[in-house]
Amino acid sequence: MAKGISAQALGQMIGKIATKTTPASVIAQAGLGTARQISVSTFQYDFIGLVTKLLVFLTLTFLFAKFMEATIYLRGGFVVFAKLFGINIPSSEQVPEPLKRLFGEGYQGFKYWDIVKVATILLIIAEYF
């Protein structure tokens, strides 16, 4: 177990939190707080915050990639379906050629996911300092 928290103390904290009337969000926040406390006491760093930041960043980059791929590669029925929900997807002719290549075969030796990997490493390094 972690240095600062005994198994008995952890069990008591969970017992206080996990009741039938407690909403799931309160239980989840308490669990995150406990995990953060264990991480800080064991490794002297909050890995929960780092994982949360990376999860948000990678989710947004994934959604952007899928939107761009839909803009570049999909036509016809998907565009009509998207317009039905009020989403305006530009035609592939409106997307600049370097951007098309970035999401396809790559632009000047770099693909989109290569840039995302470098940005992820830079975020981790920035968090380290």
Buried (B, 14 or more C-beta within 10 A) or exposed (E): EBEEBEEEEBEEBEEEBEEEEEEEEEBEEBBEEBBBBBBBEBEEEBBBBBEEEBEEBBEEBEEEBEEBEBBBEBEEEEBEEBEEEEEEBEEEEEBEEEBBBBBEEEBEEEBBBEEBEEEBEEBEEEBEE
